[in-house]
Amino acid sequence: SILVAGNTDRNMYYIVSGSVRCERDGKLVDEMRPGNVIGVRAFLHSGNAGSRVTAIAQSQTTCMIITPKVVNMLEQHEPKHAARFYRGLALAVAVRLHHALANVYTLGKTQAEQKNA
């Protein structure tokens, strides 16, 4: 496992290659591919929020670990690069939210159609 539910470290994991299955309570939540980031919620939370999912590599997978310490150093020494980092992170979160909302809409529409059938 790359990340285990309940783990309170605040690292993020950028998937460079391979694929990762994210599960909550043993059920599939998402499939992650290169370019995706795991651990965003815990990274952004100032306390010990802990991970809500377990992330399991499905194949030979390479991840870059992004620690809060490294990002803090980037903020201090290279603020323009830190701003780009946070902009990219915001875009990644926005895309993830968009997909989640689309799934909720589709699920609700399907349930309404079944109810009316």
N, C-alpha and C positions, 0 to 999 in steps of 0.2 A: 504494500500500500504506500502511496505517496503521501496521503493525508488520512488521518483516522478521525471519525466523528468524536467530538469532545476534546480533541487536542487543543490546547490553549496557546500554542506558539502563534505568532502574528506574521509568519512568512507567507509570501505568495509564491506560486509556482507557475512559471511561464512554460507552456509546452512547446518545445523546439521540434520534436519529432515523435511519432508514435500516436497512440490513442489511449484515452483514459475514460473509464466508466465511473460515474459519480452515483453513489447510492445513499439513500436515507432509509434506515430501518430495513435494509436488505432489498429495497425496491429501487429500480432504475430511476434516476432523476434527470440525468443528462449524459451525453457522450461528448467528450471534449477532444479536440483535434489540435494540430499545430497552430499556434497563434492565439489559442485560448489561454485564460489565466484561471487558476484554482486558488482559493483562499482569500478572495478579495474582501469578503465581509469581515473576516477576522483581522486582516491587515488594516482596514480602515477604522475598525472599532478601537477606541482608546483603552478599553478595559480588557479583561480576559473573556471575550465573547465565546471563543472556542469554535471549532468547525462544526457545521451542522451536517456535513456529508463525509462519507468515506470515499476517497479517490483511489481507484485501483488501475494500474497500468494493464492494458489489454494486449500489448505487444511490447517489443523492445522500445522503450520510451526514454527520451532525454528531456529534462526540465532544467530551467535556470531558476535558482532560488533567489528571490528578492526579499531581503530582510528590511525591517524598519530602520535599522542602523545605517545601512547603505543608502537608503533614500534620504535619511536625515543628513548624511554627509553630502549627498548630492545637492540638497537644498542650501546648505551652507556654502559650498564651494562652486557650484554651477547652477545658480537659480534658474537660468533659462532652460537648461536641460531638465531640471526638476519640474518646471512648468509644463514642458512637453510630455514628460512622464505622466503627470496627473491628467493632462488633457487626453492622452491615449487611454488611461485607465477609465476616465469618465465616459469616453466613447464606448469602451468595452462593456461597461455597466449598462449604458443606455441600450446597446444592442441586445444584451441579455434580457433586460426588462421588456423590450419590445417583443422578443420571442415568447417570453413568459405570458405576457398579456394576450398575445395572439392565440396561445394554447388555451388559456382560460376562456377566451371568446369562443373558440371552436368547440371546446367541451360543453359550454353552456348552450350553444346552438344545437349540438347533437342531442343533449338531454331534452331540450324543448321539443325537438322533432320527434323523439321517441315518445314523449308524453302525449303529443298530439296524434300519434299514429294509432 
